[in-house]
Amino acid sequence: MEVEGEMAMEGGTGEEVKGGEYRRVILISAGASHSVALLYGNVVCSWGRGEDGQLGHGDPEDRISPTHLSALDGLGVTSVTCGADHTTAYSESCVQLYSWGWGDFGRLGHGNSSDFFTPQPIKALDGVRIKQIACGDSHCLAVTLLGEVASWGRNQNGQLGLGTVEDSLVPQKLQAFQGIPVKMVAAGAEHSTAITEDGEIYGWGWGRYGNLGLGDREDRLVPQRVSSVKGEKMILVACGWRHTISVSTSGGLYTFGWSKYGQLGHGNFEDHLTPHKLEALRDHFISQISGGWRHSMAVTSDGKLYGWGWNKYLVVLGGFFAISSDTAWRWCLVSLLADTGGNSWWRWCWFGQVGVGDNVDHCSPVQVLFPHDQKVVQICCGWRHTLAVTDRQNVFSWGRGTNGQLGHGDSFDRNLPTIIEAMSFDGSSGRQIESSSVNLLSGKFWIPSSGRFAVVPDETMQGQVAVSQGNGSDASVPENDMRIG
């Protein structure tokens, strides 16, 4: 749900991460409970929740520290993007987009609803040059070098922009942008947005909270231009779960949509159905933005980071806990299990994804501070955690850590930025980043329990895989389904 501009093109030889050699982080991305980073030399690392294969290491195991994704070595990966429980990587040299993870609703683009536990090429996009990818909860968007847009995955609210509510198992071109070059796209849980090369913003999909910016709460099945911002051209857009953030050419920050937890930043908890300028940051020029599940982040041109919105999850009262929900508080009984490794059951109740040292929701921007006044050069929100890269070439994370998505070697939450030692210049020098052991040519893949879509080894074809047809409804991937580049 982060903002990504044009692909990072810094390369290298793709040599292995060994001996604790420090590698500068080029890109970061965060999903619901996992994180991915692209390091100098086209090296990809992932960590966090792995149950749905979103880490790409060939198994369903969590990784509590950054782990080298060796399956992508030698492919020249230049960009990585997380969806909620899936991941994509693009190779400029191979002109190929790869995806892996949870495959329900066709969000991986492979023509089926199967889960993949290692990166697989999206055949429908073979040879299509892509400048930007956006992944939401269950759908994906891609912008080609020509400014055309393709979408695939879940479409129950029209978030694919194809004029229907039918899911798409393979990428399809959006006809609504014919003749309208698109600069960038963003994807929320069930809505999508785009900014055109001439600075216009478009919204489509689920619009119940005004997150499309069109002045109402209606869904849209095709992209529709937002006309409420007079005289301002937009250059950046990001989606949270049910809210949207945009930045104008003058550096002004606008938010709209759902604000129950203060994620719009206007000092209250009121929804806005059209883009509303964030007055608290009016004296700053905003250079980067990112939207989480219910929180938001913005970086100023001088490297200051501000956060606001939802900052906690569960409230513990003795042997009970309250779960925050959209409609009510639901009370549940917790069995007090034996403490293992000092990780008491109550310790993961407070997330702190805003990063300001407390667990209180913030309806106005609050500055996030870093050691030695480091400036932020990159920011990315996951659902309940946040990642940042500073000008000292350090990577920090904070928020929920239950599945190891913070990358600190444990499963604790943090409510202040904490350095990821293995990926930071000021971290533990000599610390080795472990590599995943999966070998794509070995034919060995983890096979989930029956009833779940999975990648199954084809014993007759060395180094290739066949897809199990769990419900008989999966489609074959057409070799030339799409030619949009």
C-alpha positions as CSV (number, residue, x, y, z in Angstrom):
1,M,0.0,0.0,0.0
2,E,3.0,2.2,-0.3
3,V,3.9,4.8,-2.9
4,E,6.3,3.7,-5.4
5,G,7.6,5.8,-8.2
6,E,9.5,4.7,-11.2
7,M,11.6,1.5,-10.7
8,A,15.0,1.8,-9.0
9,M,17.5,0.9,-11.7
10,E,20.7,0.5,-9.6
11,G,22.3,-2.8,-10.5
12,G,25.2,-5.0,-9.7
13,T,26.3,-8.5,-10.3
14,G,23.7,-10.2,-8.1
15,E,26.5,-11.8,-6.0
16,E,25.4,-13.8,-3.0
17,V,25.0,-12.1,0.4
18,K,27.8,-13.8,2.4
19,G,30.3,-13.0,5.1
20,G,28.3,-10.2,6.6
21,E,29.1,-7.8,3.6
22,Y,27.0,-4.7,4.0
23,R,24.7,-3.9,1.1
24,R,22.8,-0.7,0.7
25,V,19.0,-1.0,0.7
26,I,17.5,0.3,-2.5
27,L,13.8,-0.3,-2.0
28,I,11.6,-1.5,0.9
29,S,8.0,-2.7,0.9
30,A,5.6,-4.0,3.6
31,G,2.5,-6.2,3.5
32,A,0.0,-7.2,6.1
33,S,2.6,-9.1,8.2
34,H,5.7,-9.4,6.0
35,S,8.4,-7.2,4.6
36,V,10.7,-7.3,1.6
37,A,13.8,-5.3,0.6
38,L,15.8,-4.9,-2.5
39,L,19.5,-4.5,-1.8
40,Y,22.3,-3.2,-4.0
41,G,23.4,-5.9,-6.5
42,N,19.8,-7.0,-7.3
43,V,19.6,-9.0,-4.1
44,V,16.1,-9.5,-2.5
45,C,15.5,-10.3,1.2
46,S,12.2,-11.0,2.9
47,W,11.0,-11.7,6.4
48,G,7.9,-11.9,8.6
49,R,4.8,-14.1,8.1
50,G,5.3,-16.9,5.6
51,E,2.2,-19.0,6.0
52,D,0.8,-18.2,2.5
53,G,4.2,-18.4,0.7
54,Q,4.5,-14.6,0.6
55,L,8.2,-14.7,1.6
56,G,9.1,-16.8,-1.5
57,H,11.4,-19.2,0.4
58,G,9.5,-22.4,-0.7
59,D,7.9,-23.1,2.7
60,P,5.2,-21.7,5.0
61,E,7.6,-20.8,7.8
62,D,7.9,-17.3,9.3
63,R,11.3,-15.6,9.2
64,I,12.1,-13.3,12.1
65,S,15.2,-11.8,10.5
66,P,15.8,-10.7,6.9
67,T,16.5,-13.7,4.7
68,H,18.1,-13.7,1.3
69,L,15.6,-14.8,-1.4
70,S,18.1,-16.8,-3.4
71,A,15.5,-17.9,-5.9
72,L,15.7,-14.5,-7.5
73,D,19.5,-14.4,-7.9
74,G,20.7,-13.7,-11.4
75,L,17.4,-12.4,-12.6
76,G,18.3,-8.7,-12.3
77,V,15.4,-7.7,-10.0
78,T,14.9,-3.9,-10.0
79,S,11.7,-3.5,-7.9
80,V,9.8,-5.3,-5.2
81,T,6.2,-4.7,-4.0
82,C,4.2,-6.3,-1.3
83,G,0.4,-6.9,-1.3
84,A,-1.3,-8.0,1.9
85,D,-0.2,-11.6,1.7
86,H,1.6,-11.8,-1.7
87,T,4.6,-10.2,-3.3
88,T,5.8,-9.2,-6.7
89,A,9.3,-8.5,-8.2
90,Y,10.1,-7.0,-11.6
91,S,13.3,-7.6,-13.6
92,E,14.1,-4.9,-16.1
93,S,16.8,-7.0,-17.9
94,C,14.5,-10.0,-18.2
95,V,11.4,-7.7,-18.9
96,Q,9.5,-10.0,-16.5
97,L,7.2,-9.6,-13.5
98,Y,7.2,-12.4,-10.9
99,S,4.7,-13.0,-8.1
100,W,4.2,-15.4,-5.2
101,G,2.2,-16.0,-2.1
102,W,-1.5,-16.3,-1.5
103,G,-3.3,-16.8,-4.8
104,D,-7.0,-16.5,-4.0
105,F,-9.1,-14.5,-6.5
106,G,-6.2,-14.6,-9.0
107,R,-4.2,-11.9,-7.3
108,L,-0.9,-13.5,-8.5
109,G,-1.9,-13.2,-12.2
110,H,-1.0,-16.7,-13.2
111,G,-4.5,-17.7,-14.5
112,N,-5.5,-19.6,-11.4
113,S,-6.2,-19.2,-7.7
114,S,-3.3,-21.3,-6.5
115,D,-0.8,-20.3,-3.9
116,F,2.9,-20.2,-4.9
117,F,5.7,-20.5,-2.4
118,T,8.4,-19.4,-4.8
119,P,8.6,-16.6,-7.4
120,Q,6.9,-17.5,-10.7
121,P,6.8,-15.4,-13.9
122,I,3.4,-13.9,-14.9
123,K,3.3,-15.2,-18.4
124,A,0.6,-12.7,-19.6
125,L,3.1,-9.9,-19.0
126,D,6.1,-11.5,-20.7
127,G,8.0,-8.7,-22.5
128,V,5.9,-5.9,-21.2
129,R,8.1,-3.1,-19.8
130,I,6.7,-1.9,-16.5
131,K,7.5,1.3,-14.7
132,Q,5.4,0.8,-11.5
133,I,3.5,-1.9,-9.6
134,A,0.9,-1.4,-6.9
135,C,-0.5,-4.2,-4.8
136,G,-3.6,-4.0,-2.5
137,D,-5.2,-6.5,-0.3
138,S,-6.3,-8.9,-3.1
139,H,-5.6,-7.1,-6.4
140,C,-2.7,-5.7,-8.4
141,L,-2.1,-2.8,-10.8
142,A,0.8,-2.3,-13.2
143,V,1.7,0.8,-15.2
144,T,3.7,0.3,-18.4
145,L,6.4,2.6,-19.8
146,L,3.7,3.8,-22.3
147,G,1.4,4.8,-19.4
148,E,-1.1,2.0,-19.9
149,V,-2.6,0.2,-16.9
150,A,-3.3,-3.4,-16.3
151,S,-5.1,-5.0,-13.4
152,W,-5.8,-8.4,-12.0
153,G,-7.1,-10.2,-8.9
154,R,-10.2,-9.6,-6.8
155,N,-12.9,-7.3,-8.2
156,Q,-16.0,-7.6,-6.0
157,N,-16.3,-3.8,-5.8
158,G,-14.9,-2.9,-9.2
159,Q,-11.4,-2.2,-7.9
160,L,-9.9,-3.6,-11.2
161,G,-11.5,-0.8,-13.2
162,L,-12.7,-3.1,-15.9
163,G,-16.4,-2.2,-15.8
164,T,-17.5,-5.4,-14.1
165,V,-17.3,-7.1,-10.7
166,E,-15.8,-10.3,-12.0
167,D,-12.4,-11.3,-10.7
168,S,-9.6,-11.5,-13.2
169,L,-7.1,-14.4,-13.0
170,V,-4.7,-12.7,-15.5
171,P,-3.8,-9.1,-16.2
172,Q,-6.2,-7.1,-18.3
173,K,-5.8,-3.7,-19.8
174,L,-8.0,-0.8,-18.5
175,Q,-9.7,0.7,-21.5
176,A,-10.7,3.7,-19.5
177,F,-7.2,5.1,-19.8
178,Q,-7.0,4.7,-23.6
179,G,-5.2,7.8,-24.8
180,I,-4.6,9.0,-21.2
181,P,-1.1,8.3,-20.1
182,V,-0.9,7.3,-16.4
183,K,2.1,8.3,-14.2
184,M,1.4,6.1,-11.2
185,V,-1.2,4.0,-9.5
186,A,-2.0,3.0,-5.9
187,A,-4.1,0.1,-4.4
188,G,-6.0,-0.1,-1.2
189,A,-8.0,-3.0,0.2
190,E,-10.8,-2.7,-2.3
191,H,-10.2,0.6,-4.1
192,S,-7.7,1.9,-6.6
193,T,-6.4,5.3,-7.6
194,A,-4.2,6.7,-10.4
195,I,-2.4,10.0,-11.3
196,T,-2.1,10.8,-15.0
197,E,0.9,12.5,-16.6
198,D,-1.0,15.8,-16.6
199,G,-1.6,15.6,-12.9
200,E,-5.3,14.5,-12.7
201,I,-6.3,12.0,-10.1
202,Y,-8.7,9.1,-10.7
203,G,-10.5,6.8,-8.3
204,W,-12.5,3.5,-8.7
205,G,-13.6,0.5,-6.7
206,W,-15.1,0.5,-3.2
207,G,-16.2,4.0,-2.2
208,R,-18.2,3.7,1.0
209,Y,-16.1,6.1,3.0
210,G,-15.4,8.6,0.3
211,N,-12.0,7.1,-0.4
212,L,-12.4,7.6,-4.1
213,G,-12.6,11.4,-3.6
214,L,-15.7,11.8,-5.8
215,G,-17.9,13.4,-3.2
216,D,-20.1,10.5,-2.5
217,R,-20.0,6.9,-1.0
218,E,-20.7,5.0,-4.2
219,D,-18.6,2.3,-5.8
220,R,-17.2,2.9,-9.3
221,L,-16.5,0.1,-11.8
222,V,-14.3,2.2,-14.0
223,P,-11.9,5.0,-13.2
224,Q,-13.5,8.4,-12.7
225,R,-11.7,11.7,-12.5
226,V,-11.6,13.6,-9.2
227,S,-12.6,17.2,-10.0
228,S,-12.8,18.8,-6.5
229,V,-9.2,20.0,-6.3
230,K,-9.2,23.2,-8.3
231,G,-6.0,24.5,-9.7
232,E,-3.8,21.8,-8.1
233,K,-2.1,19.1,-10.1
234,M,-1.1,15.9,-8.3
235,I,2.2,14.1,-8.5
236,L,1.9,11.3,-5.8
237,V,-0.9,9.1,-4.6
238,A,-1.1,6.3,-2.0
239,C,-3.9,4.2,-0.6
240,G,-4.4,3.0,2.9
241,W,-6.9,0.2,3.6
242,R,-9.9,2.6,3.2
243,H,-8.4,6.0,2.8
244,T,-6.3,7.8,0.2
245,I,-3.4,10.3,0.3
246,S,-2.1,12.5,-2.5
247,V,0.5,15.2,-2.9
248,S,0.3,18.2,-5.3
249,T,3.0,19.7,-7.4
250,S,3.3,22.5,-4.8
251,G,4.1,19.9,-2.1
252,G,0.6,20.1,-0.4
253,L,-0.8,17.0,1.2
254,Y,-4.4,15.9,0.7
255,T,-6.3,13.1,2.4
256,F,-9.8,11.7,2.0
257,G,-11.9,8.6,2.9
258,W,-12.2,6.8,6.2
259,S,-11.1,8.6,9.4
260,K,-12.4,6.6,12.3
261,Y,-8.9,6.3,13.8
262,G,-7.6,9.7,12.7
263,Q,-5.8,8.3,9.6
264,L,-6.7,11.4,7.6
265,G,-4.8,13.7,10.0
266,H,-7.2,16.6,10.1
267,G,-7.4,16.8,13.9
268,N,-10.7,14.8,14.1
269,F,-12.2,11.5,13.2
270,E,-14.5,12.6,10.4
271,D,-14.6,11.1,7.0
272,H,-13.9,13.3,4.0
273,L,-15.6,12.5,0.6
274,T,-13.3,14.7,-1.4
275,P,-9.6,15.6,-1.1
276,H,-9.0,17.8,1.9
277,K,-5.7,19.6,2.4
278,L,-3.8,18.7,5.6
279,E,-3.4,22.1,7.2
280,A,-1.0,20.8,9.9
281,L,1.7,20.2,7.3
282,R,0.9,23.2,5.1
283,D,4.3,24.7,5.8
284,H,6.2,21.6,4.6
285,F,6.8,20.4,1.1
286,I,5.9,16.7,1.1
287,S,8.1,14.4,-0.9
288,Q,6.9,10.9,0.0
289,I,3.7,9.3,1.4
290,S,2.5,5.9,2.5
291,G,-0.7,4.5,3.8
292,G,-1.2,1.6,6.2
293,W,-4.2,-0.3,7.3
294,R,-5.4,2.6,9.5
295,H,-2.3,4.8,9.7
296,S,-0.5,7.2,7.4
297,M,3.1,8.5,7.0
298,A,4.6,11.5,5.1
299,V,8.2,12.6,4.5
300,T,9.1,16.2,4.0
301,S,11.6,17.5,1.5
302,D,14.1,18.0,4.4
303,G,13.8,14.4,5.5
304,K,11.4,14.8,8.5
305,L,8.9,12.0,9.0
306,Y,5.4,12.5,10.3
307,G,2.9,9.8,11.3
308,W,-0.8,9.7,12.4
309,G,-3.8,7.4,12.7
310,W,-4.3,4.1,14.4
311,N,-1.6,3.1,16.9
312,K,-3.0,0.2,18.9
313,Y,-5.0,-3.0,18.4
314,L,-6.0,-4.9,21.5
315,V,-6.9,-3.7,25.0
316,V,-6.0,-6.3,27.7
317,L,-8.0,-6.5,30.9
318,G,-7.0,-9.4,33.0
319,G,-7.8,-12.6,31.2
320,F,-9.8,-10.9,28.6
321,F,-9.0,-8.8,25.6
322,A,-11.1,-6.4,23.4
323,I,-10.7,-6.5,19.6
324,S,-11.1,-3.3,17.7
325,S,-13.6,-3.7,14.9
326,D,-15.5,-1.5,12.4
327,T,-18.8,-1.9,14.2
328,A,-18.3,-2.8,17.8
329,W,-16.0,-4.1,20.5
330,R,-16.0,-7.9,20.7
331,W,-14.9,-9.5,23.9
332,C,-13.1,-12.8,23.8
333,L,-11.7,-15.1,26.5
334,V,-7.9,-15.7,26.4
335,S,-6.3,-18.9,27.7
336,L,-3.2,-17.9,29.6
337,L,-0.6,-20.2,28.1
338,A,2.9,-20.7,29.4
339,D,5.3,-17.9,28.5
340,T,7.9,-19.0,26.0
341,G,11.1,-17.0,25.5
342,G,9.8,-14.1,27.6
343,N,7.0,-13.4,25.0
344,S,4.1,-13.0,27.3
345,W,0.6,-13.1,25.7
346,W,-0.1,-9.5,26.5
347,R,3.1,-8.1,25.0
348,W,1.9,-8.1,21.4
349,C,-1.3,-6.2,22.2
350,W,0.3,-2.8,21.6
351,F,1.5,-2.1,18.1
352,G,2.8,1.5,18.0
353,Q,3.0,1.6,14.2
354,V,2.9,5.5,14.2
355,G,6.4,5.3,15.8
356,V,6.2,8.1,18.4
357,G,6.7,6.1,21.5
358,D,3.1,5.6,22.7
359,N,0.1,3.5,21.8
360,V,-2.5,6.2,21.5
361,D,-4.3,7.0,18.2
362,H,-3.2,10.3,16.7
363,C,-5.6,12.3,14.6
364,S,-3.0,14.9,13.7
365,P,0.6,14.5,12.4
366,V,3.3,13.8,15.0
367,Q,7.0,13.9,14.1
368,V,8.8,10.5,14.3
369,L,12.3,11.0,15.6
370,F,15.5,9.0,14.8
371,P,18.9,8.7,16.5
372,H,21.4,11.4,15.5
373,D,18.7,13.3,13.7
374,Q,18.8,11.0,10.7
375,K,16.8,12.1,7.7
376,V,14.3,9.7,6.1
377,V,14.8,9.0,2.4
378,Q,12.2,6.2,2.1
379,I,9.0,5.2,4.0
380,C,6.6,2.3,3.7
381,C,3.6,1.3,5.8
382,G,2.4,-2.3,6.2
383,W,-0.9,-3.0,7.8
384,R,0.3,-2.7,11.3
385,H,4.0,-2.0,11.0
386,T,6.2,0.6,9.3
387,L,9.6,0.6,7.6
388,A,12.0,3.5,6.9
389,V,15.4,4.1,5.3
390,T,17.5,7.0,6.5
391,D,20.3,9.0,4.9
392,R,22.8,7.1,7.0
393,Q,21.9,4.0,5.0
394,N,20.1,2.5,8.0
395,V,16.8,0.6,8.0
396,F,14.4,1.1,10.9
397,S,11.1,-0.7,11.7
398,W,8.4,-0.3,14.3
399,G,4.8,-1.5,15.1
400,R,3.5,-5.0,15.2
401,G,6.2,-7.7,15.3
402,T,4.2,-10.9,16.0
403,N,5.4,-12.7,12.9
404,G,8.9,-11.2,12.8
405,Q,7.9,-8.6,10.2
406,L,10.1,-6.0,12.0
407,G,13.2,-8.1,11.2
408,H,14.8,-7.9,14.7
409,G,15.1,-11.6,15.3
410,D,12.1,-11.7,17.7
411,S,8.3,-11.3,17.7
412,F,8.0,-8.2,19.9
413,D,6.2,-5.0,19.0
414,R,8.1,-1.7,19.0
415,N,6.5,1.8,19.3
416,L,9.7,3.6,18.4
417,P,11.9,3.2,15.3
418,T,14.4,0.4,15.9
419,I,17.4,-0.3,13.6
420,I,17.4,-3.6,11.7
421,E,20.9,-4.5,12.4
422,A,21.5,-6.9,9.5
423,M,20.5,-4.4,6.9
424,S,22.0,-1.1,8.3
425,F,25.3,0.6,7.8
426,D,25.4,1.4,11.6
427,G,24.2,-2.1,12.5
428,S,26.1,-5.2,13.4
429,S,29.0,-5.3,11.1
430,G,29.9,-8.8,10.0
431,R,26.4,-10.2,10.7
432,Q,25.5,-12.5,7.9
433,I,22.1,-12.5,6.2
434,E,21.0,-16.0,5.9
435,S,19.9,-17.4,2.6
436,S,16.8,-19.5,1.9
437,S,17.7,-23.0,0.9
438,V,15.1,-23.6,-1.8
439,N,16.5,-24.4,-5.2
440,L,14.0,-23.9,-8.0
441,L,15.7,-26.6,-10.1
442,S,15.5,-29.2,-7.4
443,G,11.7,-29.7,-7.9
444,K,11.2,-29.6,-4.1
445,F,8.4,-27.4,-2.9
446,W,6.3,-27.4,0.2
447,I,2.9,-28.9,-0.4
448,P,0.1,-27.6,1.9
449,S,-2.7,-29.7,3.4
450,S,-5.5,-30.9,1.1
451,G,-8.1,-28.4,0.2
452,R,-5.7,-25.6,-0.2
453,F,-4.3,-24.5,-3.6
454,A,-0.7,-25.3,-3.9
455,V,2.3,-25.6,-6.2
456,V,2.9,-29.3,-6.7
457,P,6.1,-30.8,-8.1
458,D,5.7,-32.4,-11.5
459,E,8.0,-35.4,-11.3
460,T,8.1,-35.8,-15.0
461,M,9.6,-32.4,-15.7
462,Q,12.8,-31.5,-13.9
463,G,12.8,-27.9,-12.6
464,Q,9.2,-27.2,-13.6
465,V,6.0,-27.2,-11.6
466,A,2.4,-28.0,-12.2
467,V,-0.5,-26.3,-10.6
468,S,-3.1,-28.4,-8.7
469,Q,-6.7,-27.7,-9.9
470,G,-8.3,-27.6,-6.5
471,N,-11.8,-26.7,-7.5
472,G,-11.8,-27.2,-11.2
473,S,-12.4,-23.6,-11.9
474,D,-8.8,-22.4,-12.6
475,A,-8.0,-21.2,-16.1
476,S,-4.9,-22.0,-18.1
477,V,-2.6,-19.1,-18.6
478,P,-2.7,-17.9,-22.2
479,E,0.8,-17.4,-23.7
480,N,-0.2,-14.1,-25.4
481,D,-3.2,-13.0,-23.3
482,M,-2.0,-9.4,-23.1
483,R,0.0,-7.1,-25.2
484,I,-0.1,-3.7,-23.7
485,G,3.5,-2.6,-23.7
